[in-house]
Amino acid sequence: MAIRHLPEPELCSRLIAGDEHAFREVFDRFHRKVFQFAFNFLKDNAQSEEIVQDTFLSLWLHRATLNPDRAIAPFLFTIARRTLVDAWRKAAASERFREQVRLFMDFSNNDTEETVFRNELEQLAQDALSKLSDQQQEVFTLSRYEGLSYEEIAERMHISKNTVKYHLVNALKVLRTHFGEHDVLYCYFLFFLLNSN
């Protein structure tokens, strides 16, 4: 059986064993989705490709921790989220933005306070998402949580790509407004989203 037709458990086992052909196949299967996931946040092709390269490098280096009985995608996207958070911190251009992130990171060093903060932020996020229409919620979830492209969302929801873009743009406006009304920087919500498993 050609490696591109291998079921995922066998492909994963070969990857764990250090099979470079298996690694290439995993790359081919997931490269575009990881790129789109990164691009949804960074809006930059070169930076998104760097996220892809760093993500797959980390996958290779940590392949021994894979579980053949579990899907590769969740493991891979956990790496991608962490890589994206690191890049997001470095890419923040404004000094004020960097300072806000620094304060947030300092604050989150206390486990008890972090738990309280994350619970409050999660509740605020749920309140914000509840303000969206059903289609906006679905588009936002598929884009931000699953990393699907406009084309993939359009196909899954049976709507046009322009409609997907319209819903996502409006969803983000609603969320930014909601967080602004509660004196919470939207970046905190993105940070929370990227760190959620």
Helices and strands as residue ranges (DSSP letters): G 3-5, H 8-16, H 20-42, H 45-61, G 63-65, H 72-91, H 95-107, H 111-130, H 134-140, I 141-145, H 150-157, H 161-181, H 186-195
